[in-house]
Amino acid sequence: MAALDLLGRRWTLRVIWELHRNGAPIGFRDLQRRCHDMSSSVLSTRLAELREAGIAASTSTAAQPAWHLTALGDDLVTAMGPLLDWSRAWAARR
């Protein structure tokens, strides 16, 4: 239930998707833009929650931290693959 609570929070899945889609560490501002300019406070909160859950982590670059999925985050994306397949089939039917 804790995992579903975390994943059900507004913007959480989008943040995970963007971290996965980028494939490389991404800075806060770039991530914010990719999430259609969500508020910085919401993004900061979601990243902190994902870090606490072990799904995302930050690494320091020269000027700012860059965010990426951890191995656990990559496993989560893999586990969500069947849901993505289902959603594509569902969208095609609409």
N, CA, C and O atoms as a GROMACS GRO file, in nm:
protein
  376
    1MET      N    1   0.081  -0.119   0.000
    1MET     CA    2   0.000   0.000   0.000
    1MET      C    3   0.086   0.126   0.000
    1MET      O    4   0.049   0.227  -0.060
    2ALA      N    5   0.201   0.120   0.067
    2ALA     CA    6   0.288   0.238   0.071
    2ALA      C    7   0.338   0.273  -0.069
    2ALA      O    8   0.347   0.391  -0.104
    3ALA      N    9   0.372   0.171  -0.147
    3ALA     CA   10   0.419   0.196  -0.284
    3ALA      C   11   0.308   0.259  -0.369
    3ALA      O   12   0.332   0.353  -0.444
    4LEU      N   13   0.187   0.206  -0.356
    4LEU     CA   14   0.076   0.262  -0.432
    4LEU      C   15   0.044   0.405  -0.388
    4LEU      O   16   0.007   0.489  -0.470
    5ASP      N   17   0.058   0.432  -0.259
    5ASP     CA   18   0.037   0.567  -0.210
    5ASP      C   19   0.139   0.662  -0.274
    5ASP      O   20   0.103   0.769  -0.322
    6LEU      N   21   0.264   0.623  -0.274
    6LEU     CA   22   0.369   0.706  -0.333
    6LEU      C   23   0.345   0.727  -0.482
    6LEU      O   24   0.350   0.840  -0.530
    7LEU      N   25   0.318   0.620  -0.555
    7LEU     CA   26   0.302   0.630  -0.700
    7LEU      C   27   0.174   0.704  -0.738
    7LEU      O   28   0.164   0.758  -0.848
    8GLY      N   29   0.076   0.706  -0.649
    8GLY     CA   30  -0.050   0.775  -0.678
    8GLY      C   31  -0.047   0.924  -0.652
    8GLY      O   32  -0.144   0.994  -0.682
    9ARG      N   33   0.060   0.974  -0.597
    9ARG     CA   34   0.068   1.118  -0.570
    9ARG      C   35   0.084   1.194  -0.701
    9ARG      O   36   0.149   1.149  -0.796
   10ARG      N   37   0.024   1.312  -0.703
   10ARG     CA   38   0.025   1.394  -0.823
   10ARG      C   39   0.169   1.416  -0.871
   10ARG      O   40   0.256   1.453  -0.792
   11TRP      N   41   0.194   1.394  -0.998
   11TRP     CA   42   0.320   1.415  -1.067
   11TRP      C   43   0.426   1.307  -1.044
   11TRP      O   44   0.528   1.307  -1.114
   12THR      N   45   0.406   1.216  -0.951
   12THR     CA   46   0.511   1.118  -0.921
   12THR      C   47   0.545   1.032  -1.042
   12THR      O   48   0.662   1.017  -1.077
   13LEU      N   49   0.443   0.976  -1.108
   13LEU     CA   50   0.471   0.890  -1.224
   13LEU      C   51   0.534   0.970  -1.337
   13LEU      O   52   0.619   0.917  -1.410
   14ARG      N   53   0.496   1.094  -1.353
   14ARG     CA   54   0.555   1.177  -1.458
   14ARG      C   55   0.703   1.200  -1.432
   14ARG      O   56   0.785   1.192  -1.523
   15VAL      N   57   0.738   1.227  -1.307
   15VAL     CA   58   0.879   1.248  -1.272
   15VAL      C   59   0.958   1.120  -1.300
   15VAL      O   60   1.066   1.126  -1.358
   16ILE      N   61   0.904   1.006  -1.259
   16ILE     CA   62   0.972   0.878  -1.285
   16ILE      C   63   0.988   0.858  -1.434
   16ILE      O   64   1.095   0.819  -1.480
   17TRP      N   65   0.882   0.884  -1.511
   17TRP     CA   66   0.887   0.867  -1.656
   17TRP      C   67   0.994   0.956  -1.718
   17TRP      O   68   1.071   0.910  -1.803
   18GLU      N   69   1.001   1.081  -1.678
   18GLU     CA   70   1.099   1.172  -1.735
   18GLU      C   71   1.241   1.132  -1.697
   18GLU      O   72   1.333   1.144  -1.778
   19LEU      N   73   1.262   1.086  -1.575
   19LEU     CA   74   1.395   1.039  -1.536
   19LEU      C   75   1.434   0.916  -1.617
   19LEU      O   76   1.549   0.902  -1.657
   20HIS      N   77   1.338   0.830  -1.642
   20HIS     CA   78   1.364   0.709  -1.723
   20HIS      C   79   1.388   0.747  -1.868
   20HIS      O   80   1.483   0.700  -1.931
   21ARG      N   81   1.302   0.831  -1.920
   21ARG     CA   82   1.309   0.869  -2.061
   21ARG      C   83   1.438   0.939  -2.095
   21ARG      O   84   1.493   0.920  -2.203
   22ASN      N   85   1.488   1.020  -2.004
   22ASN     CA   86   1.611   1.093  -2.029
   22ASN      C   87   1.730   0.998  -2.041
   22ASN      O   88   1.818   1.019  -2.124
   23GLY      N   89   1.732   0.894  -1.957
   23GLY     CA   90   1.838   0.794  -1.966
   23GLY      C   91   1.971   0.836  -1.906
   23GLY      O   92   2.062   0.754  -1.894
   24ALA      N   93   1.984   0.961  -1.870
   24ALA     CA   94   2.106   1.012  -1.810
   24ALA      C   95   2.065   1.111  -1.701
   24ALA      O   96   1.952   1.161  -1.704
   25PRO      N   97   2.152   1.139  -1.608
   25PRO     CA   98   2.116   1.237  -1.505
   25PRO      C   99   2.068   1.369  -1.566
   25PRO      O  100   2.120   1.414  -1.668
   26ILE      N  101   1.969   1.429  -1.501
   26ILE     CA  102   1.908   1.551  -1.552
   26ILE      C  103   1.898   1.653  -1.438
   26ILE      O  104   1.864   1.618  -1.325
   27GLY      N  105   1.927   1.776  -1.469
   27GLY     CA  106   1.919   1.882  -1.370
   27GLY      C  107   1.776   1.917  -1.333
   27GLY      O  108   1.682   1.885  -1.406
   28PHE      N  109   1.761   1.983  -1.221
   28PHE     CA  110   1.629   2.018  -1.168
   28PHE      C  111   1.549   2.101  -1.267
   28PHE      O  112   1.433   2.069  -1.295
   29ARG      N  113   1.608   2.207  -1.321
   29ARG     CA  114   1.534   2.296  -1.412
   29ARG      C  115   1.494   2.225  -1.541
   29ARG      O  116   1.383   2.245  -1.591
   30ASP      N  117   1.582   2.143  -1.596
   30ASP     CA  118   1.547   2.067  -1.716
   30ASP      C  119   1.434   1.970  -1.686
   30ASP      O  120   1.342   1.955  -1.766
   31LEU      N  121   1.441   1.905  -1.571
   31LEU     CA  122   1.334   1.814  -1.532
   31LEU      C  123   1.203   1.890  -1.514
   31LEU      O  124   1.097   1.841  -1.555
   32GLN      N  125   1.208   2.006  -1.455
   32GLN     CA  126   1.089   2.087  -1.436
   32GLN      C  127   1.027   2.125  -1.571
   32GLN      O  128   0.905   2.118  -1.586
   33ARG      N  129   1.109   2.163  -1.667
   33ARG     CA  130   1.058   2.196  -1.801
   33ARG      C  131   0.994   2.075  -1.868
   33ARG      O  132   0.889   2.087  -1.931
   34ARG      N  133   1.057   1.959  -1.854
   34ARG     CA  134   1.002   1.838  -1.916
   34ARG      C  135   0.869   1.798  -1.853
   34ARG      O  136   0.789   1.728  -1.915
   35CYS      N  137   0.847   1.842  -1.732
   35CYS     CA  138   0.720   1.814  -1.662
   35CYS      C  139   0.625   1.932  -1.679
   35CYS      O  140   0.544   1.960  -1.591
   36HIS      N  141   0.635   1.999  -1.791
   36HIS     CA  142   0.547   2.111  -1.825
   36HIS      C  143   0.546   2.219  -1.719
   36HIS      O  144   0.440   2.270  -1.681
   37ASP      N  145   0.663   2.252  -1.671
   37ASP     CA  146   0.682   2.362  -1.577
   37ASP      C  147   0.599   2.347  -1.450
   37ASP      O  148   0.539   2.444  -1.402
   38MET      N  149   0.597   2.227  -1.394
   38MET     CA  150   0.531   2.210  -1.265
   38MET      C  151   0.602   2.298  -1.163
   38MET      O  152   0.717   2.337  -1.183
   39SER      N  153   0.534   2.329  -1.056
   39SER     CA  154   0.594   2.419  -0.959
   39SER      C  155   0.720   2.357  -0.900
   39SER      O  156   0.730   2.235  -0.885
   40SER      N  157   0.815   2.441  -0.867
   40SER     CA  158   0.941   2.392  -0.813
   40SER      C  159   0.921   2.326  -0.677
   40SER      O  160   0.993   2.233  -0.642
   41SER      N  161   0.824   2.374  -0.600
   41SER     CA  162   0.801   2.314  -0.468
   41SER      C  163   0.746   2.173  -0.480
   41SER      O  164   0.785   2.084  -0.404
   42VAL      N  165   0.656   2.150  -0.576
   42VAL     CA  166   0.601   2.015  -0.596
   42VAL      C  167   0.712   1.923  -0.646
   42VAL      O  168   0.725   1.811  -0.597
   43LEU      N  169   0.790   1.968  -0.743
   43LEU     CA  170   0.898   1.885  -0.795
   43LEU      C  171   0.999   1.852  -0.685
   43LEU      O  172   1.042   1.737  -0.673
   44SER      N  173   1.034   1.949  -0.607
   44SER     CA  174   1.128   1.927  -0.497
   44SER      C  175   1.074   1.823  -0.399
   44SER      O  176   1.148   1.736  -0.352
   45THR      N  177   0.946   1.834  -0.368
   45THR     CA  178   0.883   1.738  -0.276
   45THR      C  179   0.882   1.598  -0.336
   45THR      O  180   0.916   1.502  -0.268
   46ARG      N  181   0.845   1.587  -0.463
   46ARG     CA  182   0.840   1.455  -0.526
   46ARG      C  183   0.979   1.393  -0.534
   46ARG      O  184   0.994   1.273  -0.509
   47LEU      N  185   1.078   1.471  -0.568
   47LEU     CA  186   1.215   1.418  -0.575
   47LEU      C  187   1.262   1.371  -0.437
   47LEU      O  188   1.328   1.268  -0.425
   48ALA      N  189   1.229   1.447  -0.334
   48ALA     CA  190   1.267   1.407  -0.198
   48ALA      C  191   1.199   1.276  -0.160
   48ALA      O  192   1.260   1.189  -0.098
   49GLU      N  193   1.072   1.261  -0.196
   49GLU     CA  194   0.998   1.138  -0.166
   49GLU      C  195   1.057   1.019  -0.242
   49GLU      O  196   1.072   0.910  -0.187
   50LEU      N  197   1.090   1.041  -0.369
   50LEU     CA  198   1.149   0.934  -0.449
   50LEU      C  199   1.288   0.898  -0.400
   50LEU      O  200   1.327   0.781  -0.402
   51ARG      N  201   1.363   0.996  -0.354
   51ARG     CA  202   1.496   0.968  -0.296
   51ARG      C  203   1.481   0.888  -0.167
   51ARG      O  204   1.553   0.790  -0.146
   52GLU      N  205   1.388   0.928  -0.083
   52GLU     CA  206   1.366   0.857   0.043
   52GLU      C  207   1.322   0.712   0.019
   52GLU      O  208   1.355   0.623   0.096
   53ALA      N  209   1.246   0.690  -0.089
   53ALA     CA  210   1.200   0.555  -0.123
   53ALA      C  211   1.307   0.474  -0.193
   53ALA      O  212   1.289   0.354  -0.214
   54GLY      N  213   1.419   0.536  -0.230
   54GLY     CA  214   1.526   0.465  -0.299
   54GLY      C  215   1.505   0.451  -0.448
   54GLY      O  216   1.573   0.372  -0.513
   55ILE      N  217   1.411   0.527  -0.504
   55ILE     CA  218   1.377   0.516  -0.646
   55ILE      C  219   1.459   0.613  -0.730
   55ILE      O  220   1.491   0.583  -0.845
   56ALA      N  221   1.493   0.727  -0.674
   56ALA     CA  222   1.574   0.827  -0.746
   56ALA      C  223   1.688   0.872  -0.655
   56ALA      O  224   1.682   0.859  -0.533
   57ALA      N  225   1.790   0.926  -0.718
   57ALA     CA  226   1.905   0.977  -0.644
   57ALA      C  227   1.962   1.096  -0.721
   57ALA      O  228   1.934   1.114  -0.839
   58SER      N  229   2.040   1.176  -0.651
   58SER     CA  230   2.104   1.288  -0.718
   58SER      C  231   2.255   1.272  -0.709
   58SER      O  232   2.309   1.215  -0.614
   59THR      N  233   2.320   1.323  -0.809
   59THR     CA  234   2.465   1.326  -0.812
   59THR      C  235   2.506   1.471  -0.833
   59THR      O  236   2.438   1.546  -0.903
   60SER      N  237   2.614   1.509  -0.775
   60SER     CA  238   2.660   1.647  -0.790
   60SER      C  239   2.740   1.661  -0.918
   60SER      O  240   2.830   1.583  -0.947
   61THR      N  241   2.705   1.763  -0.993
   61THR     CA  242   2.784   1.802  -1.109
   61THR      C  243   2.857   1.930  -1.069
   61THR      O  244   2.856   1.968  -0.952
   62ALA      N  245   2.918   1.994  -1.162
   62ALA     CA  246   2.995   2.114  -1.130
   62ALA      C  247   2.910   2.220  -1.061
   62ALA      O  248   2.956   2.281  -0.964
   63ALA      N  249   2.790   2.243  -1.108
   63ALA     CA  250   2.711   2.354  -1.055
   63ALA      C  251   2.589   2.312  -0.974
   63ALA      O  252   2.548   2.382  -0.882
   64GLN      N  253   2.530   2.198  -1.010
   64GLN     CA  254   2.404   2.161  -0.945
   64GLN      C  255   2.386   2.010  -0.945
   64GLN      O  256   2.452   1.939  -1.022
   65PRO      N  257   2.298   1.960  -0.860
   65PRO     CA  258   2.273   1.816  -0.861
   65PRO      C  259   2.198   1.774  -0.987
   65PRO      O  260   2.120   1.851  -1.043
   66ALA      N  261   2.223   1.655  -1.029
   66ALA     CA  262   2.152   1.597  -1.143
   66ALA      C  263   2.083   1.471  -1.092
   66ALA      O  264   2.141   1.394  -1.015
   67TRP      N  265   1.960   1.451  -1.134
   67TRP     CA  266   1.876   1.342  -1.085
   67TRP      C  267   1.872   1.226  -1.182
   67TRP      O  268   1.878   1.245  -1.304
   68HIS      N  269   1.862   1.105  -1.128
   68HIS     CA  270   1.853   0.985  -1.209
   68HIS      C  271   1.780   0.877  -1.131
   68HIS      O  272   1.766   0.887  -1.009
   69LEU      N  273   1.733   0.776  -1.201
   69LEU     CA  274   1.672   0.662  -1.134
   69LEU      C  275   1.781   0.572  -1.078
   69LEU      O  276   1.889   0.559  -1.136
   70THR      N  277   1.753   0.512  -0.966
   70THR     CA  278   1.843   0.412  -0.909
   70THR      C  279   1.812   0.277  -0.974
   70THR      O  280   1.722   0.268  -1.057
   71ALA      N  281   1.886   0.175  -0.938
   71ALA     CA  282   1.855   0.040  -0.987
   71ALA      C  283   1.713   0.000  -0.948
   71ALA      O  284   1.642  -0.063  -1.026
   72LEU      N  285   1.672   0.038  -0.826
   72LEU     CA  286   1.535   0.009  -0.783
   72LEU      C  287   1.433   0.084  -0.868
   72LEU      O  288   1.327   0.030  -0.900
   73GLY      N  289   1.466   0.207  -0.906
   73GLY     CA  290   1.379   0.283  -0.995
   73GLY      C  291   1.369   0.220  -1.133
   73GLY      O  292   1.262   0.215  -1.192
   74ASP      N  293   1.482   0.172  -1.183
   74ASP     CA  294   1.480   0.102  -1.312
   74ASP      C  295   1.394  -0.025  -1.304
   74ASP      O  296   1.321  -0.057  -1.397
   75ASP      N  297   1.405  -0.096  -1.192
   75ASP     CA  298   1.321  -0.216  -1.172
   75ASP      C  299   1.173  -0.179  -1.170
   75ASP      O  300   1.090  -0.253  -1.223
   76LEU      N  301   1.140  -0.065  -1.110
   76LEU     CA  302   1.001  -0.020  -1.108
   76LEU      C  303   0.950   0.007  -1.248
   76LEU      O  304   0.839  -0.034  -1.282
   77VAL      N  305   1.029   0.074  -1.329
   77VAL     CA  306   0.989   0.102  -1.467
   77VAL      C  307   0.968  -0.029  -1.544
   77VAL      O  308   0.872  -0.042  -1.620
   78THR      N  309   1.056  -0.125  -1.523
   78THR     CA  310   1.041  -0.256  -1.588
   78THR      C  311   0.912  -0.323  -1.542
   78THR      O  312   0.839  -0.380  -1.623
   79ALA      N  313   0.884  -0.317  -1.413
   79ALA     CA  314   0.763  -0.380  -1.358
   79ALA      C  315   0.637  -0.313  -1.412
   79ALA      O  316   0.532  -0.377  -1.422
   80MET      N  317   0.646  -0.185  -1.448
   80MET     CA  318   0.530  -0.114  -1.500
   80MET      C  319   0.511  -0.136  -1.650
   80MET      O  320   0.414  -0.085  -1.707
   81GLY      N  321   0.600  -0.209  -1.714
   81GLY     CA  322   0.591  -0.236  -1.857
   81GLY      C  323   0.458  -0.293  -1.901
   81GLY      O  324   0.400  -0.244  -1.998
   82PRO      N  325   0.404  -0.396  -1.832
   82PRO     CA  326   0.273  -0.448  -1.874
   82PRO      C  327   0.162  -0.343  -1.865
   82PRO      O  328   0.070  -0.345  -1.946
   83LEU      N  329   0.169  -0.254  -1.769
   83LEU     CA  330   0.069  -0.147  -1.760
   83LEU      C  331   0.081  -0.052  -1.878
   83LEU      O  332  -0.020  -0.006  -1.931
   84LEU      N  333   0.203  -0.022  -1.920
   84LEU     CA  334   0.225   0.061  -2.038
   84LEU      C  335   0.168  -0.007  -2.162
   84LEU      O  336   0.102   0.058  -2.244
   85ASP      N  337   0.193  -0.137  -2.176
   85ASP     CA  338   0.138  -0.212  -2.289
   85ASP      C  339  -0.015  -0.205  -2.289
   85ASP      O  340  -0.077  -0.181  -2.393
   86TRP      N  341  -0.075  -0.226  -2.172
   86TRP     CA  342  -0.219  -0.221  -2.160
   86TRP      C  343  -0.272  -0.083  -2.196
   86TRP      O  344  -0.372  -0.071  -2.267
   87SER      N  345  -0.205   0.022  -2.149
   87SER     CA  346  -0.253   0.157  -2.174
   87SER      C  347  -0.245   0.192  -2.323
   87SER      O  348  -0.330   0.266  -2.373
   88ARG      N  349  -0.145   0.141  -2.392
   88ARG     CA  350  -0.136   0.164  -2.537
   88ARG      C  351  -0.252   0.096  -2.610
   88ARG      O  352  -0.312   0.155  -2.700
   89ALA      N  353  -0.283  -0.027  -2.570
   89ALA     CA  354  -0.396  -0.098  -2.630
   89ALA      C  355  -0.527  -0.026  -2.599
   89ALA      O  356  -0.615  -0.014  -2.685
   90TRP      N  357  -0.540   0.021  -2.478
   90TRP     CA  358  -0.661   0.093  -2.438
   90TRP      C  359  -0.676   0.223  -2.518
   90TRP      O  360  -0.786   0.256  -2.564
   91ALA      N  361  -0.566   0.297  -2.535
   91ALA     CA  362  -0.570   0.423  -2.610
   91ALA      C  363  -0.605   0.398  -2.756
   91ALA      O  364  -0.675   0.479  -2.817
   92ALA      N  365  -0.558   0.287  -2.812
   92ALA     CA  366  -0.587   0.257  -2.952
   92ALA      C  367  -0.736   0.226  -2.974
   92ALA      O  368  -0.787   0.244  -3.085
   93ARG      N  369  -0.802   0.181  -2.870
   93ARG     CA  370  -0.943   0.147  -2.882
   93ARG      C  371  -1.033   0.269  -2.869
   93ARG      O  372  -1.151   0.262  -2.904
   94ARG      N  373  -0.981   0.377  -2.820
   94ARG     CA  374  -1.065   0.495  -2.794
   94ARG      C  375  -1.084   0.579  -2.916
   94ARG      O  376  -1.153   0.681  -2.910
   0.00000   0.00000   0.00000
